[in-house]
Amino acid sequence: MTQTIGSPKVPKNGDSFKSARYKRFLASLGLVLADATNHTQHCKVLWYSTNFMTPQSTVTTWWLTGLPGAGKTTLAQALAHALRQRGKPVCVIDGDELRAGLCQDLGFDDASRAENVRRAAHMARLLNDNAIHAVVAMVSPAADARAAAYATVGLQRCKEIFVSTPLQVCEQRDPKGLYMRARANPLAQMTGVQAYYEKPLEPWLSIDTSATNVSLAVTQMLACCNTHPHPLHE
């Protein structure tokens, strides 16, 4: 394993890929540029300033769980925007978007819901392993499935955010008409109506979006990065 001592000298514009300066820079990152024997081959090196690289030890997954219509996606997108403004790489994993693509083969029975959560957890883990923050916004109603997801991501990395907006507020909002359809169809298996939702017992943070504005909620979520380990995670 290559160890870097001091700050590497970044190549200047116009430096050849085979220049001594470029080779020293690559060596400082633990990379080797091989000489191409075939002149039709080309080697392109994409590099980023180390000032913008996030160490894996500092990346976070914020897992926003709560009833449909609680405001999870709104908070997730606002948090991601704040992180990007700070120059931090971040990806939002939205439950509805997963259902439309990666998880479109899943239903809404307990096993399918657990598998949906499992896939989201592995996506978050892959992102974190590549030094990218993850913000997960999905109902994830079962406590056991959430616990397994947090273990997959890594207990030190994962911050459980309970979006605790009351059911009556979520139902009044009903932006997608889900609650209205669920009330008309007893077999709909709508979380919070026919299907259960297990509230987190000791989340990192609880946010009621009917009482807390988005700006304050984002500030609170960002503060999670600077807190000591949760007692359950030690």
FENLINGI-V233409 format. One record per residue. RES is the residue in one small letter. SS is DSSP state (2 for helix, 1 for strand, 0 for the rest). OMEGA is omega in whole degrees, 0 to 359 (* if undefined). NEAR is the number of other C-alpha atoms within 12 Angstrom. Layout:
RES:SS:OMEGA:NEAR
RES:SS:OMEGA:NEAR
//
This chain:
m:0:182:8
t:0:176:11
q:0:181:12
t:0:178:17
i:0:182:11
g:0:182:10
s:0:179:14
p:0:177:22
k:0:184:20
v:0:180:22
p:0:180:24
k:0:175:13
n:0:180:10
g:0:177:10
d:0:176:15
s:0:176:16
f:0:182:26
k:0:181:22
s:0:181:17
a:2:181:17
r:2:182:20
y:2:180:28
k:2:178:25
r:2:178:23
f:2:179:30
l:2:180:27
a:2:180:22
s:2:177:24
l:0:180:26
g:0:182:16
l:0:178:19
v:0:178:18
l:0:183:23
a:0:176:17
d:0:180:14
a:0:178:13
t:0:179:9
n:0:185:9
h:0:179:8
t:0:179:7
q:0:179:10
h:0:179:14
c:0:178:17
k:0:181:13
v:0:178:19
l:0:182:11
w:0:179:17
y:0:175:15
s:0:181:16
t:2:177:17
n:2:183:14
f:2:180:15
m:0:183:20
t:0:178:25
p:0:180:18
q:2:183:21
s:2:183:19
t:2:180:23
v:0:185:36
t:0:166:46
t:1:172:51
w:1:181:54
w:1:181:49
l:1:181:50
t:1:180:45
g:1:182:42
l:0:173:42
p:0:180:41
g:0:182:37
a:0:180:39
g:0:184:40
k:2:183:41
t:2:178:32
t:2:179:27
l:2:181:41
a:2:180:38
q:2:178:28
a:2:178:28
l:2:179:40
a:2:179:34
h:2:179:24
a:2:179:26
l:2:179:30
r:2:177:19
q:2:178:12
r:0:178:15
g:0:182:17
k:0:177:25
p:0:185:30
v:1:177:33
c:1:177:33
v:1:175:37
i:1:186:38
d:1:183:38
g:2:180:36
d:2:179:25
e:2:176:18
l:2:180:27
r:2:181:24
a:2:183:14
g:0:186:15
l:0:185:20
c:0:182:23
q:0:178:18
d:0:185:14
l:0:175:21
g:0:183:18
f:0:171:26
d:0:185:20
d:2:182:22
a:2:179:17
s:2:178:21
r:2:179:35
a:2:179:28
e:2:176:29
n:2:179:40
v:2:181:44
r:2:180:33
r:2:178:34
a:2:180:43
a:2:180:40
h:2:175:25
m:2:179:31
a:2:180:39
r:2:179:36
l:2:179:24
l:2:180:28
n:2:179:32
d:2:177:24
n:0:173:22
a:0:178:25
i:0:176:33
h:1:176:44
a:1:174:41
v:1:182:48
v:1:177:51
a:1:179:43
m:0:184:44
v:0:181:45
s:0:192:49
p:0:187:36
a:0:180:33
a:2:181:27
d:2:179:23
a:2:178:29
r:2:180:41
a:2:178:30
a:2:179:24
a:2:181:35
y:2:177:37
a:2:178:24
t:2:180:26
v:2:185:36
g:0:187:30
l:0:179:27
q:0:182:31
r:0:193:40
c:1:178:41
k:1:179:45
e:1:179:44
i:1:179:42
f:1:176:40
v:1:196:43
s:0:179:34
t:0:184:31
p:0:181:26
l:2:183:26
q:2:177:18
v:2:178:22
c:2:182:30
e:2:176:27
q:2:179:19
r:2:178:22
d:0:186:21
p:0:182:16
k:0:179:15
g:0:184:17
l:2:182:25
y:2:179:30
m:2:179:19
r:2:180:19
a:2:179:22
r:2:181:19
a:2:183:15
n:0:182:14
p:0:182:15
l:0:187:15
a:0:182:20
q:0:178:23
m:0:179:31
t:1:182:34
g:0:178:31
v:0:177:25
q:0:183:20
a:1:184:24
y:0:167:21
y:0:180:29
e:0:182:23
k:0:174:28
p:0:182:29
l:0:181:18
e:0:179:18
p:0:174:30
w:0:187:35
l:1:173:30
s:1:181:30
i:1:173:32
d:0:186:29
t:0:174:30
s:0:181:21
a:0:183:17
t:0:180:20
n:0:186:18
v:2:182:26
s:2:179:20
l:2:180:19
a:2:179:32
v:2:178:30
t:2:180:22
q:2:180:25
m:2:177:37
l:2:180:32
a:2:179:19
c:2:181:30
c:2:186:27
n:2:181:18
t:0:176:17
h:0:181:15
p:0:176:17
h:0:181:20
p:2:181:12
l:2:186:18
h:2:183:19
e:0:*:10
//
